[in-house]
Amino acid sequence: MNITVRLHGTGTFVCRPDTTWERESRDFFFPDFVDSMWYAPVVFARISRAGKCIGRKFAGRYYDGANFGILLYPGNLLNTGKPESVASASVLDHSSILPFPLYLPDVMDAGGSGFMFRKGDEVLFSTDGSIRFTELIEDSLSEASACVSQRIGDIVAVELAGPAELMSADEKKAGISAEFCGNRLFDLSLIR
């Protein structure tokens, strides 16, 4: 299973291995080499039909549900200035927080349905429900399928904002949570 990620603002894609997928809201323990943690909010969809070079007008037929999550990036790997920095920062186990169950595509675009991501009580990222998330997913799915075959069970994720610092080097623990349509998506702690 692949997690194909469209990076924010670049239109490029990276693949995260399935070992990065965290779907049960278990606490995340930093590996010793990680100095800080960054995050990027995503909207994602689960592929329900295999395909390659999927035409844009048919992309809606290739996924059965979507949701919101976050991707975690170790700061010392992400901010090296080297071209491979995003790819090397994308392989940390349990760093793709992509919760299930999924929502139907119609729910994703319903007016007033906002996604909100928090660190403690502070809102770090939110949407107001005005973005057409299904368009983002379907555009990205079509473009990604030109390079990466999409298999049943794969995930296509679209970053909604570029990576931002979540935990600095001097923080020991932080609670993070997210909600959509008034439903809690995840609630966990990052622990150094």
C-alpha positions in Angstrom: 0.0 0.0 0.0 1.3 3.4 -0.9 0.5 6.8 0.5 1.0 9.2 -2.4 1.3 12.8 -1.2 0.9 16.0 -3.3 3.2 18.6 -1.7 1.7 22.0 -1.1 2.5 24.7 -3.6 4.8 22.5 -5.7 2.5 20.1 -7.6 5.1 17.4 -7.0 4.5 14.0 -5.3 6.3 11.8 -2.8 5.3 8.4 -1.6 5.2 7.4 2.1 5.5 3.7 3.0 2.6 2.0 4.7 4.6 1.8 7.9 4.1 5.5 8.3 0.3 5.1 8.6 -1.2 5.7 12.0 -4.9 5.2 12.1 -5.6 4.3 15.7 -4.7 7.6 17.5 -1.9 6.0 19.5 0.6 8.4 21.1 3.7 9.2 19.0 7.1 8.7 20.6 10.0 10.7 19.0 13.0 8.6 17.9 16.2 9.8 19.6 17.6 11.5 16.5 14.6 13.8 16.0 15.1 17.4 17.3 11.8 19.0 16.4 8.5 18.0 14.7 6.7 19.8 11.9 3.3 19.1 10.5 1.3 19.5 7.3 -2.6 19.2 7.3 -4.0 17.0 4.5 -7.2 15.9 2.9 -6.9 12.3 1.8 -8.9 9.6 -0.1 -8.8 5.8 -0.1 -8.5 4.2 -3.6 -11.3 1.7 -4.3 -10.5 0.8 -7.9 -7.0 0.2 -9.4 -5.9 2.5 -12.2 -3.0 4.1 -14.1 -3.1 7.4 -16.1 -6.6 8.1 -14.8 -8.4 10.8 -16.7 -9.6 13.8 -14.6 -13.2 13.4 -15.5 -13.1 9.7 -14.3 -11.1 10.3 -11.1 -14.3 10.4 -8.9 -14.9 6.7 -9.7 -11.6 5.6 -8.2 -12.1 6.4 -4.5 -14.8 5.6 -2.0 -14.3 8.0 0.8 -12.2 10.8 2.2 -11.1 12.4 5.4 -8.6 14.9 6.9 -5.4 14.2 8.8 -1.9 15.4 9.3 1.6 14.4 8.2 4.5 14.7 10.7 8.0 15.5 9.5 11.2 15.4 11.7 12.5 19.0 11.5 16.2 18.0 11.3 15.5 15.9 8.1 13.0 18.3 6.6 15.0 21.5 6.8 18.4 20.3 5.4 18.1 22.4 2.2 18.9 19.3 0.1 16.5 18.2 -2.7 15.8 14.9 -1.0 14.9 16.4 2.3 11.1 16.0 2.0 11.5 12.4 0.8 13.8 11.5 3.7 11.5 13.2 6.2 8.5 11.2 4.9 9.6 7.7 6.1 9.3 7.9 9.8 7.0 5.1 11.2 3.5 6.2 12.4 4.0 9.8 11.1 1.0 9.8 8.7 -2.0 10.4 11.0 -4.8 9.5 8.6 -7.9 8.4 10.6 -10.7 6.2 9.5 -13.7 5.9 9.0 -14.0 7.9 5.9 -16.7 10.4 4.8 -18.6 10.3 1.5 -17.3 12.8 -1.0 -20.6 14.8 -0.8 -20.0 15.4 2.9 -16.5 16.7 2.3 -17.9 19.5 0.2 -21.0 20.3 2.2 -21.1 24.0 3.3 -20.2 24.7 6.8 -18.2 21.5 7.3 -14.9 22.7 8.5 -11.7 20.8 9.5 -9.9 22.0 12.6 -6.5 20.9 13.9 -5.3 21.8 17.5 -2.3 21.7 19.6 -3.7 21.8 23.1 -6.4 24.5 23.0 -4.6 26.5 20.2 -6.1 26.1 16.7 -3.2 25.7 14.3 -5.1 25.1 11.1 -8.8 25.3 10.1 -10.9 25.4 7.0 -14.2 27.2 6.6 -16.0 24.7 4.3 -15.6 26.9 1.2 -12.9 24.7 -0.4 -14.0 22.0 -2.9 -12.0 19.2 -1.4 -13.2 16.6 -3.9 -11.7 18.7 -6.7 -8.4 18.8 -4.9 -8.5 15.0 -4.4 -9.6 14.2 -8.0 -7.0 16.6 -9.6 -4.3 15.1 -7.5 -5.4 11.5 -8.1 -5.4 12.0 -11.8 -2.0 13.7 -11.8 -0.4 11.1 -9.4 -1.7 8.2 -11.5 0.4 9.3 -14.4 3.5 8.4 -12.3 2.3 5.9 -9.7 -0.2 3.1 -10.4 -3.1 3.4 -7.9 -4.1 0.1 -6.3 -7.1 -0.8 -4.1 -6.3 0.4 -0.6 -3.7 3.0 -1.6 -4.2 6.5 -0.2 -3.8 9.8 -2.1 -3.2 12.8 0.2 -3.1 16.5 -0.6 -1.3 18.9 1.7 -3.5 21.9 2.5 -0.6 24.0 3.7 3.1 23.7 3.7 4.9 22.2 6.7 5.0 24.3 9.9 6.7 23.7 13.2 4.5 21.7 15.7 7.0 21.0 18.5 10.3 22.8 19.1 13.4 21.1 20.4 12.8 22.2 24.0 9.2 20.8 24.3 8.8 17.4 25.9 5.1 16.6 25.2 2.2 18.1 23.3 -1.4 17.0 22.8 -2.9 17.3 19.3 -6.4 16.7 18.1 -8.6 17.3 15.1 -12.2 17.4 14.2 -14.5 17.6 11.2 -18.3 18.1 11.1 -18.2 18.2 14.9 -16.7 14.7 15.1 -13.3 14.0 16.7 -10.9 12.6 14.2 -8.0 11.9 16.5 -6.7 12.9 19.9 -3.1 11.9 20.8 0.1 13.0 22.4 3.6 13.6 20.9 6.2 12.5 23.5 9.9 13.1 23.4 
